[in-house]
Amino acid sequence: MLERFVDDVFIDTREAKFFGVETGSRMTVVRLEGGGLFVHSPVAIDAETKRAVDALGEVRAVVAPSIFHHLHVRAWMDAYPKAHFAACPGLEWKRADLPFHSVLGDVAHERWRSDLEQVYFSARRENEVVFYFARRKVLICADALLNISTHRRRSTRIVARLMGNNAPGVGYLEPLMIRDRRVARRQADRILEWDFDHAVLSHGDSLDRDAREVFRHAYAWL
């Protein structure tokens, strides 16, 4: 279930539905320079998953990067009470039952700032915070590059065609997810300042090359 994406980056892909459509979901685990782990968009945790994660190192931080990526945070809080838990802006109100330690923004927390950079993509309605792991040139995102066009389920691929989603971050609904195009352009340009080759997507096949050009293409309309 937990597999290597590139050195120091591991992913776990699961089934997940959004408004009845199987979109899949993916957790990313980054091994930090000091050996601890940064967990992005946690999936459901069971004994097998916990053993696999623990074999990589100590969980130091867990982030819920999007307003929609929070379902399994409580279980991770119970499993890793010493970890730092951070929410994207707005999620601390949506999930007031969860005792988050901090709210994400443009400045990385001290637990991961020596390894990861981040941009609060506030112009998107998901309030997503996008991360960059410079050591391995990896972009880590949740909903900013949605791609269900290659999903193994035919029903999901049909939905993708209806949405015009034929590439990561492309589709008829994308303009509706943007609150302010000028702000979105500035934030997308900040992300494009990063030198990334790879990208982990929460929904759809991750990218092992040309990820920066894929992101540039997705937001060229802004």
C-alpha positions, 0 to 999 in steps of 0.5 A, a space after each residue: 500500500 505504501 510505496 516509494 515515489 522518489 527517494 524520501 517520498 512515499 505514497 499510499 493510494 486508496 479508493 475514495 468518493 466525492 459526491 458519489 464519484 470514485 475519485 481516489 485519494 492519495 497520501 504523501 509521506 516525506 522523510 525529512 532531513 532529520 529522519 522524521 516524517 511529514 504526512 500530507 492528506 492522511 488516508 485511513 489508518 489501520 495496523 498495517 498502514 501504521 507499521 509501514 509508516 513507522 518503518 520509515 521513521 517517526 511521524 512529526 507532522 500531519 497536514 490536512 491541506 485542503 478543506 476536503 481532506 480531513 476525514 481521517 485526521 482524528 484517527 491519526 491524532 489518536 495514533 500519533 499524539 506527539 505529532 504536530 497537526 496543521 489545517 488549511 485555513 477554514 478547516 479549523 472552523 469546519 472541523 472544530 472538533 479536531 484540536 489542530 495545533 496550527 493553521 497553514 499559510 505561506 510560511 512553513 512551520 519549524 517542524 518542516 521548514 528546512 525541507 518543505 516550502 509552501 504556498 497558500 493557494 487562497 484563490 482556490 475555493 478548497 483553501 489548499 496549501 501546496 507544498 514543494 520538496 526541493 531536495 527531490 524536486 517534488 510538488 505535493 498537492 491535493 486538489 490543485 491538479 485534479 486528474 480523473 481522466 485516466 481512472 480505472 473506473 469507466 464511470 469516473 472516466 465518463 464524469 471526467 469527459 463531461 467535466 472536460 478533465 482531460 489533463 491535470 488541473 484542466 476542466 470546465 469546472 476549474 474557473 468556478 473553483 477560482 475566486 479571484 483570477 488576479 490573485 490566482 495568477 500571482 499564487 500560481 506564478 509563485 508555485 511556478 518559481 519552484 523547480 519541480 520535475 515531479 508532482 504527487 496528485 491526491 486524485 489521479 496519476 502522479 507525475 514523474 516528469 515535466 510536472 512544472 510544465 503540466 502545472 503551467 499549462 493547467 493555469 495558463 488561462 488565468 
